[in-house]
Amino acid sequence: MSPSLSEQRNRAWQNLTRDPLDVLIIGGGIVGAGVARDAAMRGLKTGLIEQHDFAFGTSGRSSRLLHGGMRYLAQGRIGLVRQASLEKTILHRIAPHLAQPLAFIFPTYPGTDWPLWQMRIGVKLYDLLCSGKNLGKSSGMSRAETLRAIPQLNPRGLTGAVRYFDGFTNDARLVLDTFRSAAGHGATLLNYSRFQDASRQENGWRCNATDQITGSSHEIRARIVVNASGPWAARLPHSHVKLRLTKGIHLVMKRNRVPASDAVVLTEGKRILFVIPWGDRLILGTTDTDYSGSLDEVRPDVADTTYLLEVANQFFPKTALTMKDVISSWAGVRPLLANGRGGASDISRSHEIKNSEPDWWDVAGGKLTTYRLMAEETVTRFMRASGMPAVSCRTATEPLLEKPDGFSGLLPPEFQREVVVHYCNNEWALHLDDLMIRRTSWHYYHADTMVKARQVADWMAESLGWSAAEREAEVERYRVAAD
């Protein structure tokens, strides 16, 4: 670690430990980032620690969609759909560089759970749930119009389609830019810093944490503790969260394998899958299966990959997608609220905020789209419960970044040294995989990732002061993560 980076982390630890915090947040995913930003913007002395890198877990492995959820609408979860529909429009307003309108074509076939007449009604209701301000106006499509828009679509039995709008994002970049905003408002943030335990004191909590880089131990005092650790939330001491974990995988392929200007919705029974255009690539996903494995090493498996390819080939029989078409893939775990009922796809995506011990708050469930609302509700509730002066939330109106700097967007940045230096100096990148996977998405977008990784390792070594041995260790660490 370079002297400047070491000094930067030491200074952050001093900020966390010197005086009591108003709030300590555990978890560096999108919800933790949202809580940190909101709390800091309300003037609270805010700290956050994350055991891995920021956006390491669920928040960096989603479908990259900001959506109300057509499936949730079909399930009758009107309240959830309205919440998410309004939130996606807010994110488009405050972070247009990371929340772009995306049209979806939903083809319909007879004998399925998604008849055309029902879908025509559904997309109009979908628009209304955005208070008439959706990211685009929905419409119906004839059979001929559908085939012109998606020439490779299976024509057999096709009755037509509907076209509606949701948002497309870059999930890990949304986390990181939210943290950049939080830091700009005074929050102290540390990745690779593990929460160990906490004890209740007269004026709040005394928390023990370990720096995963140096191995040093630290004590943090905080009036409020917020557990926003996603899939790990139920495993923290003092947590009262009960979760049902489900896994979703995504595959990345060349865009020309399924040429379509819009995203395409695929169905398998009541399940919905997506083919999402992403620059010169397309994203195919997702699965939804119960998961009980390691949270630190969640990987796609052959069965899940085969399932996605088989569903896609039913809709695009002439394309004949195979494993050889897959450029990259990712797998993530959804931290859903446990209710003990139904299959994995039937579990609600609603969120829960619990205050089971004095000044300890568990935030769980929810979805990427509703993170800002979850954070607002959390901060408002703990401020009110602890007797703090009321301060209005501004996160729905203030831009996420005043002036986007060109290093954050829906597509990966240009492959150049300047980009790497920026992330090392300004965005908490400590390891090669931090940069290749989460800061840039180069790992997912490019086919020659190991070649690029070695070049990035050279650039990072210059910025972070790695020795030759440390550089090789980072390349090996990335190889394992990418395997």
C-alpha positions as CSV (number, residue, x, y, z in Angstrom):
1,M,0.0,0.0,0.0
2,S,1.3,3.4,-0.9
3,P,2.1,5.9,1.9
4,S,-0.6,8.2,0.7
5,L,-3.3,5.5,0.7
6,S,-2.1,4.2,4.1
7,E,-2.4,7.8,5.4
8,Q,-5.8,8.1,3.9
9,R,-7.1,5.0,5.6
10,N,-5.5,6.0,8.9
11,R,-7.2,9.3,8.7
12,A,-10.5,7.6,8.1
13,W,-10.1,5.4,11.1
14,Q,-9.2,8.4,13.2
15,N,-12.5,10.1,12.1
16,L,-14.4,6.9,13.0
17,T,-12.8,6.4,16.4
18,R,-11.8,9.8,17.8
19,D,-15.3,11.0,18.8
20,P,-18.7,9.3,18.9
21,L,-20.6,9.1,15.7
22,D,-24.3,10.0,15.3
23,V,-24.7,6.8,13.2
24,L,-22.5,3.9,12.1
25,I,-23.7,2.0,9.1
26,I,-22.6,-1.6,8.6
27,G,-22.7,-2.7,4.9
28,G,-21.4,-1.1,1.7
29,G,-24.1,-2.0,-0.7
30,I,-26.7,0.3,-2.2
31,V,-28.9,0.5,1.0
32,G,-25.9,1.3,3.2
33,A,-24.7,3.9,0.6
34,G,-28.2,5.4,0.6
35,V,-28.4,5.6,4.3
36,A,-24.9,7.2,4.5
37,R,-25.8,9.8,1.9
38,D,-29.1,10.7,3.5
39,A,-27.7,10.9,7.1
40,A,-24.7,13.0,6.0
41,M,-27.0,15.3,4.1
42,R,-29.1,15.8,7.2
43,G,-26.0,16.9,9.1
44,L,-25.3,13.8,11.1
45,K,-21.7,12.6,11.9
46,T,-21.8,9.5,9.7
47,G,-19.5,6.5,9.4
48,L,-19.8,3.3,7.3
49,I,-17.7,0.1,7.2
50,E,-17.8,-2.7,4.7
51,Q,-16.0,-6.0,5.1
52,H,-15.4,-6.5,1.4
53,D,-15.3,-3.9,-1.4
54,F,-18.2,-1.5,-1.9
55,A,-20.8,-3.1,-4.1
56,F,-19.2,-6.5,-3.6
57,G,-22.4,-8.3,-2.9
58,T,-26.0,-8.1,-4.3
59,S,-25.7,-4.4,-5.3
60,G,-23.0,-5.2,-7.9
61,R,-24.6,-8.3,-9.3
62,S,-28.2,-7.4,-10.3
63,S,-30.0,-7.2,-13.6
64,R,-29.1,-3.5,-13.7
65,L,-32.7,-2.5,-14.0
66,L,-34.7,0.3,-12.3
67,H,-38.2,-1.1,-12.5
68,G,-41.6,-1.3,-10.9
69,G,-41.8,-4.9,-11.9
70,M,-44.4,-6.3,-14.3
71,R,-44.3,-9.6,-12.5
72,Y,-45.1,-7.9,-9.2
73,L,-48.0,-6.2,-10.9
74,A,-49.3,-9.5,-12.1
75,Q,-49.0,-10.8,-8.5
76,G,-51.2,-7.9,-7.3
77,R,-48.5,-6.1,-5.4
78,I,-49.7,-2.7,-6.4
79,G,-48.1,-0.8,-3.5
80,L,-44.7,-2.2,-4.2
81,V,-45.0,-1.5,-7.9
82,R,-46.1,2.1,-7.3
83,Q,-43.2,2.7,-4.8
84,A,-40.6,1.4,-7.3
85,S,-42.2,3.1,-10.2
86,L,-42.0,6.5,-8.5
87,E,-38.5,5.8,-7.3
88,K,-37.2,5.0,-10.8
89,T,-38.3,8.4,-12.0
90,I,-36.6,10.1,-9.1
91,L,-33.4,8.3,-9.9
92,H,-33.7,9.3,-13.5
93,R,-34.0,12.9,-12.3
94,I,-31.1,13.0,-9.8
95,A,-28.7,10.7,-11.6
96,P,-29.5,10.8,-15.4
97,H,-26.0,9.4,-16.2
98,L,-26.9,6.2,-14.4
99,A,-30.7,6.0,-15.0
100,Q,-31.6,5.9,-18.7
101,P,-35.1,5.0,-20.1
102,L,-35.1,1.6,-21.6
103,A,-38.0,0.2,-23.7
104,F,-39.1,-3.4,-23.2
105,I,-40.9,-5.5,-25.8
106,F,-43.1,-8.2,-24.1
107,P,-44.2,-10.8,-26.8
108,T,-47.3,-12.8,-26.1
109,Y,-48.3,-16.3,-27.0
110,P,-51.6,-18.3,-26.5
111,G,-51.9,-20.7,-23.6
112,T,-49.5,-18.8,-21.3
113,D,-49.9,-16.8,-18.1
114,W,-49.4,-13.6,-20.1
115,P,-52.3,-13.1,-22.6
116,L,-52.1,-10.1,-24.9
117,W,-55.4,-8.5,-23.7
118,Q,-54.2,-8.7,-20.1
119,M,-50.8,-7.2,-21.0
120,R,-52.4,-4.3,-22.8
121,I,-54.3,-3.4,-19.7
122,G,-51.3,-4.1,-17.5
123,V,-48.9,-1.7,-19.2
124,K,-51.5,1.1,-19.1
125,L,-51.8,0.6,-15.3
126,Y,-48.0,0.5,-15.2
127,D,-47.9,4.0,-16.6
128,L,-50.6,5.2,-14.2
129,L,-48.7,3.9,-11.2
130,C,-45.9,6.4,-12.1
131,S,-48.6,9.2,-11.7
132,G,-48.6,9.3,-15.5
133,K,-44.9,10.2,-15.6
134,N,-43.3,7.0,-16.7
135,L,-40.0,7.1,-18.6
136,G,-41.9,6.5,-21.8
137,K,-45.4,5.8,-23.0
138,S,-46.5,2.2,-23.3
139,S,-48.2,0.8,-26.4
140,G,-49.5,-2.3,-28.0
141,M,-47.9,-4.0,-31.0
142,S,-49.3,-6.2,-33.7
143,R,-47.8,-9.5,-34.6
144,A,-46.2,-8.0,-37.7
145,E,-44.9,-5.0,-35.8
146,T,-43.4,-7.3,-33.2
147,L,-41.5,-9.4,-35.8
148,R,-40.2,-6.3,-37.5
149,A,-38.8,-5.1,-34.2
150,I,-37.4,-8.6,-33.3
151,P,-36.7,-10.5,-36.5
152,Q,-35.3,-13.6,-34.8
153,L,-38.3,-14.0,-32.5
154,N,-40.1,-17.3,-32.7
155,P,-43.2,-16.5,-34.9
156,R,-45.1,-19.7,-34.0
157,G,-48.3,-18.8,-32.2
158,L,-47.1,-15.2,-31.6
159,T,-50.2,-13.0,-31.0
160,G,-48.4,-9.6,-30.7
161,A,-46.6,-7.7,-27.9
162,V,-46.7,-4.7,-25.6
163,R,-44.0,-2.2,-25.3
164,Y,-43.3,-0.4,-22.0
165,F,-40.6,1.5,-20.3
166,D,-38.4,1.0,-17.3
167,G,-34.9,2.2,-16.5
168,F,-31.4,0.8,-17.1
169,T,-28.5,1.5,-14.7
170,N,-25.0,0.4,-13.7
171,D,-25.6,-1.0,-10.3
172,A,-22.1,-0.9,-8.9
173,R,-21.6,2.6,-10.3
174,L,-24.8,3.7,-8.6
175,V,-23.4,2.5,-5.3
176,L,-20.1,4.2,-5.8
177,D,-21.5,7.5,-6.9
178,T,-23.9,7.4,-3.9
179,F,-20.8,7.0,-1.7
180,R,-19.0,9.8,-3.5
181,S,-22.0,12.0,-2.7
182,A,-22.0,10.8,0.9
183,A,-18.3,11.5,1.3
184,G,-18.8,15.0,-0.3
185,H,-21.3,15.7,2.5
186,G,-18.9,14.6,5.2
187,A,-19.5,10.9,5.7
188,T,-16.4,8.7,6.6
189,L,-16.4,5.5,4.5
190,L,-14.1,2.5,4.7
191,N,-14.2,-0.7,2.6
192,Y,-12.3,-3.8,3.7
193,S,-13.2,-3.1,7.3
194,R,-15.1,-5.8,9.1
195,F,-17.6,-5.3,11.9
196,Q,-17.0,-7.9,14.7
197,D,-19.3,-7.2,17.6
198,A,-21.0,-4.4,19.6
199,S,-22.0,-3.8,23.2
200,R,-24.7,-1.5,24.4
201,Q,-23.5,1.5,26.4
202,E,-25.4,4.3,28.2
203,N,-25.2,6.7,25.2
204,G,-25.3,4.3,22.3
205,W,-23.1,1.4,21.1
206,R,-19.4,0.5,21.3
207,C,-18.5,-1.4,18.2
208,N,-15.4,-3.5,17.4
209,A,-14.1,-3.6,13.8
210,T,-11.0,-4.9,12.0
211,D,-9.1,-3.4,9.1
212,Q,-8.9,-6.3,6.6
213,I,-5.9,-4.7,5.0
214,T,-3.6,-4.2,8.0
215,G,-5.3,-6.5,10.5
216,S,-5.5,-3.7,13.1
217,S,-8.5,-3.6,15.5
218,H,-10.5,-0.5,16.2
219,E,-13.3,0.6,18.6
220,I,-16.0,2.8,17.2
221,R,-18.6,4.5,19.4
222,A,-21.9,5.4,17.8
223,R,-25.3,6.7,19.1
224,I,-27.1,4.7,16.4
225,V,-26.1,1.5,14.5
226,V,-27.8,0.6,11.2
227,N,-27.4,-2.9,9.9
228,A,-27.6,-2.6,6.1
229,S,-25.5,-5.6,5.2
230,G,-27.8,-7.2,2.7
231,P,-27.4,-11.1,2.6
232,W,-25.1,-10.9,5.6
233,A,-27.7,-9.0,7.7
234,A,-29.1,-12.0,9.6
235,R,-25.6,-13.2,10.6
236,L,-24.5,-10.0,12.5
237,P,-24.5,-10.0,16.3
238,H,-27.6,-8.2,17.6
239,S,-29.4,-8.7,14.2
240,H,-33.1,-9.7,14.3
241,V,-33.4,-10.1,10.6
242,K,-34.8,-13.3,9.0
243,L,-34.0,-13.8,5.4
244,R,-34.7,-16.1,2.5
245,L,-31.8,-16.0,0.1
246,T,-32.2,-16.6,-3.6
247,K,-29.6,-16.7,-6.3
248,G,-29.8,-15.0,-9.7
249,I,-27.3,-15.4,-12.5
250,H,-26.7,-13.3,-15.7
251,L,-24.9,-14.1,-18.9
252,V,-23.2,-11.6,-21.2
253,M,-23.0,-12.2,-24.9
254,K,-22.3,-10.3,-28.2
255,R,-25.1,-7.9,-29.0
256,N,-25.5,-9.2,-32.6
257,R,-26.6,-12.7,-31.3
258,V,-30.0,-11.3,-30.6
259,P,-30.3,-8.1,-32.6
260,A,-33.0,-5.8,-31.2
261,S,-32.9,-2.2,-30.3
262,D,-35.1,-2.7,-27.2
263,A,-34.9,-5.1,-24.3
264,V,-37.0,-8.3,-24.8
265,V,-39.0,-10.0,-22.1
266,L,-39.0,-13.8,-22.1
267,T,-41.4,-15.9,-20.0
268,E,-41.2,-19.4,-18.5
269,G,-44.5,-20.1,-16.8
270,K,-45.0,-17.2,-14.4
271,R,-41.3,-16.3,-14.4
272,I,-39.9,-13.4,-16.4
273,L,-36.5,-13.2,-17.9
274,F,-34.8,-10.3,-19.8
275,V,-32.6,-9.9,-22.8
276,I,-31.1,-6.4,-22.2
277,P,-29.0,-4.4,-24.7
278,W,-25.7,-3.1,-23.2
279,G,-23.6,-1.3,-25.7
280,D,-22.0,-4.0,-28.0
281,R,-23.2,-6.6,-25.5
282,L,-26.5,-8.1,-24.3
283,I,-27.3,-9.3,-20.8
284,L,-29.5,-12.4,-20.4
285,G,-31.0,-13.1,-17.0
286,T,-32.1,-14.0,-14.5
287,T,-32.6,-17.2,-12.5
288,D,-34.3,-17.2,-9.1
289,T,-33.5,-20.3,-6.9
290,D,-33.0,-20.8,-3.2
291,Y,-29.5,-20.4,-2.0
292,S,-27.6,-21.7,1.1
293,G,-24.0,-21.6,0.0
294,S,-21.1,-19.2,0.7
295,L,-22.0,-15.5,0.5
296,D,-18.4,-14.7,-0.3
297,E,-18.2,-16.9,-3.4
298,V,-21.4,-16.9,-5.3
299,R,-20.9,-18.3,-8.8
300,P,-23.1,-19.3,-11.7
301,D,-23.3,-23.0,-12.2
302,V,-23.9,-25.1,-15.3
303,A,-27.5,-25.9,-14.5
304,D,-28.5,-22.2,-14.2
305,T,-26.6,-21.3,-17.3
306,T,-28.2,-24.1,-19.3
307,Y,-31.6,-23.0,-18.1
308,L,-31.1,-19.4,-19.3
309,L,-29.9,-20.6,-22.7
310,E,-32.7,-23.1,-23.1
311,V,-35.4,-20.4,-22.4
312,A,-33.7,-18.0,-24.8
313,N,-33.5,-20.6,-27.5
314,Q,-37.3,-21.3,-27.2
315,F,-37.9,-17.6,-28.1
316,F,-35.0,-17.4,-30.6
317,P,-34.7,-20.9,-32.1
318,K,-32.6,-19.8,-35.1
319,T,-30.0,-18.2,-32.9
320,A,-29.1,-21.5,-31.2
321,L,-27.2,-19.9,-28.3
322,T,-24.6,-22.2,-26.6
323,M,-22.1,-22.0,-23.8
324,K,-19.5,-20.7,-26.4
325,D,-21.5,-17.5,-26.8
326,V,-21.1,-16.6,-23.1
327,I,-18.4,-13.9,-22.8
328,S,-18.8,-13.5,-19.0
329,S,-21.4,-14.1,-16.3
330,W,-22.2,-13.1,-12.7
331,A,-24.2,-14.4,-9.8
332,G,-25.7,-12.6,-6.9
333,V,-27.8,-13.4,-3.9
334,R,-31.1,-11.6,-3.1
335,P,-31.7,-10.9,0.6
336,L,-35.5,-11.4,0.6
337,L,-37.7,-11.2,3.7
338,A,-38.5,-14.7,4.9
339,N,-42.1,-15.6,5.1
340,G,-41.9,-19.3,4.6
341,R,-44.4,-19.4,1.7
342,G,-44.2,-20.1,-2.0
343,G,-41.4,-20.6,-4.4
344,A,-38.4,-18.3,-4.7
345,S,-40.0,-16.1,-7.4
346,D,-43.1,-15.7,-5.2
347,I,-41.3,-14.0,-2.3
348,S,-42.1,-10.3,-1.9
349,R,-39.5,-7.7,-2.7
350,S,-40.8,-5.4,0.0
351,H,-38.5,-4.0,2.7
352,E,-38.5,-4.0,6.5
353,I,-37.0,-1.6,9.0
354,K,-36.8,-3.0,12.6
355,N,-35.7,-1.4,15.8
356,S,-35.4,-4.6,17.9
357,E,-32.8,-3.2,20.4
358,P,-32.4,0.4,21.6
359,D,-30.7,2.4,18.9
360,W,-30.0,-0.7,16.7
361,W,-31.8,-0.7,13.4
362,D,-32.0,-3.6,10.9
363,V,-32.8,-2.7,7.3
364,A,-33.6,-5.7,5.1
365,G,-35.3,-6.8,1.9
366,G,-36.3,-4.3,-0.8
367,K,-34.7,-4.0,-4.2
368,L,-32.2,-1.8,-6.0
369,T,-34.8,0.6,-7.4
370,T,-36.2,1.5,-3.9
371,Y,-32.9,2.0,-2.1
372,R,-33.3,5.8,-1.8
373,L,-36.8,5.4,-0.2
374,M,-35.5,2.7,2.2
375,A,-32.7,5.0,3.3
376,E,-35.0,8.0,3.7
377,E,-37.4,6.0,5.9
378,T,-34.6,4.5,7.9
379,V,-32.9,7.9,8.7
380,T,-36.3,9.6,9.4
381,R,-37.3,6.8,11.8
382,F,-34.1,6.6,13.8
383,M,-33.8,10.4,14.1
384,R,-37.3,10.6,15.4
385,A,-36.9,7.6,17.8
386,S,-33.7,9.0,19.3
387,G,-35.0,12.5,19.8
388,M,-32.8,14.2,17.2
389,P,-34.0,17.4,15.7
390,A,-36.1,16.9,12.6
391,V,-34.3,17.6,9.4
392,S,-36.0,17.2,6.0
393,C,-34.6,14.6,3.5
394,R,-33.1,16.1,0.3
395,T,-32.0,13.0,-1.5
396,A,-35.0,13.0,-3.9
397,T,-34.2,16.5,-5.2
398,E,-30.4,17.1,-4.9
399,P,-28.4,15.6,-7.8
400,L,-26.3,12.6,-7.0
401,L,-23.3,14.3,-8.5
402,E,-23.2,18.0,-9.3
403,K,-21.0,17.5,-12.3
404,P,-20.5,13.9,-13.6
405,D,-16.8,13.6,-14.5
406,G,-16.9,11.1,-17.3
407,F,-15.7,8.2,-15.1
408,S,-19.2,6.9,-14.4
409,G,-21.8,5.8,-16.8
410,L,-23.9,2.9,-18.1
411,L,-21.0,1.6,-20.3
412,P,-17.5,0.8,-19.3
413,P,-15.0,3.7,-19.6
414,E,-12.3,3.8,-22.1
415,F,-9.4,1.4,-21.3
416,Q,-6.7,3.9,-20.4
417,R,-4.3,4.7,-17.6
418,E,-6.0,7.9,-16.6
419,V,-9.2,6.0,-15.7
420,V,-7.2,3.6,-13.4
421,V,-5.4,6.5,-11.7
422,H,-8.8,8.2,-11.0
423,Y,-10.3,5.1,-9.4
424,C,-7.2,4.5,-7.2
425,N,-7.1,8.1,-6.1
426,N,-10.8,9.0,-5.7
427,E,-12.9,5.8,-5.4
428,W,-11.4,3.5,-2.8
429,A,-10.0,0.9,-5.3
430,L,-7.5,-1.2,-3.3
431,H,-7.4,-4.5,-5.3
432,L,-7.2,-5.4,-9.0
433,D,-10.7,-7.0,-8.9
434,D,-12.1,-3.8,-7.3
435,L,-11.3,-2.0,-10.5
436,M,-11.8,-4.6,-13.2
437,I,-15.2,-5.8,-11.8
438,R,-16.9,-3.0,-9.9
439,R,-15.4,0.3,-10.9
440,T,-15.3,-0.3,-14.6
441,S,-17.2,-3.5,-15.6
442,W,-14.2,-4.3,-17.9
443,H,-14.3,-7.8,-16.6
444,Y,-17.8,-8.4,-17.8
445,Y,-17.6,-6.4,-21.1
446,H,-14.4,-7.5,-22.7
447,A,-13.3,-11.0,-23.8
448,D,-9.6,-10.5,-23.3
449,T,-9.9,-9.8,-19.6
450,M,-6.6,-11.4,-18.4
451,V,-4.6,-9.4,-20.9
452,K,-6.3,-6.2,-19.7
453,A,-6.0,-7.2,-16.1
454,R,-2.2,-7.5,-16.3
455,Q,-2.0,-4.0,-17.9
456,V,-4.3,-2.6,-15.2
457,A,-2.2,-4.3,-12.5
458,D,0.9,-2.4,-13.9
459,W,-1.0,0.9,-13.7
460,M,-2.4,0.2,-10.2
461,A,1.1,-0.8,-9.1
462,E,2.3,2.7,-10.0
463,S,-0.5,4.4,-8.2
464,L,-0.6,2.2,-5.1
465,G,3.0,1.4,-4.7
466,W,2.8,-2.4,-5.2
467,S,6.0,-4.4,-5.4
468,A,6.5,-6.9,-8.2
469,A,5.3,-9.7,-5.8
470,E,2.3,-7.7,-4.7
471,R,1.4,-7.1,-8.4
472,E,1.6,-10.8,-9.1
473,A,-0.5,-11.6,-6.1
474,E,-3.2,-9.2,-7.3
475,V,-3.3,-10.8,-10.7
476,E,-3.7,-14.2,-9.1
477,R,-6.4,-12.8,-6.8
478,Y,-8.3,-11.5,-9.8
479,R,-7.8,-14.7,-11.7
480,V,-9.5,-16.6,-8.8
481,A,-12.3,-14.1,-8.6
482,A,-12.8,-14.3,-12.4
483,D,-12.8,-18.0,-12.5
